[in-house]
Amino acid sequence: MSTESERELQQRLQKLEAEMNSKSVPDYQVQKIPNTDKSGFTSANVPIERIVQWFKGLSKIGQIAVCGVGFVVTLTVIQAVFRLLSAVISLAVLAILLYLGYKFVVSNSLKNKQ
């Protein structure tokens, strides 16, 4: 059963290659047959490959727009991470200062009373 499907895929691949060689078709209009490995998963099911194929299908202006939006989103996420990190560091410094203040002020006042 698997050899029959492999033969079918090979025949389809050869037909597509012959078509591609006979005509000059832009890359974004060629529908590629996904590769199958022994586990039965197709490489077209990988989300990153779908995104790459979608991106390649865009016009140059669309690709530039998507890159620009991606750049802005990336900078926003990085800025949010840095703000969160800054808040955590500030809270840690405040906690250390409060602890030291408690240690010196409250401890000394308790020792003086005794």
Contacts in CASP RR format, 6 or more apart in sequence:
PFRMAT RR
TARGET T0000
AUTHOR 0000-0000-0000
METHOD contacts of the structure
MODEL  1
MSTESERELQQRLQKLEAEMNSKSVPDYQVQKIPNTDKSGFTSANVPIER
IVQWFKGLSKIGQIAVCGVGFVVTLTVIQAVFRLLSAVISLAVLAILLYL
GYKFVVSNSLKNKQ
9 33 0 8 1.000
9 36 0 8 1.000
12 33 0 8 1.000
13 33 0 8 1.000
16 30 0 8 1.000
16 33 0 8 1.000
19 25 0 8 1.000
20 30 0 8 1.000
27 56 0 8 1.000
28 56 0 8 1.000
28 57 0 8 1.000
34 42 0 8 1.000
34 43 0 8 1.000
34 44 0 8 1.000
34 45 0 8 1.000
35 42 0 8 1.000
35 43 0 8 1.000
36 42 0 8 1.000
36 43 0 8 1.000
37 43 0 8 1.000
43 49 0 8 1.000
44 50 0 8 1.000
55 63 0 8 1.000
55 66 0 8 1.000
58 66 0 8 1.000
END
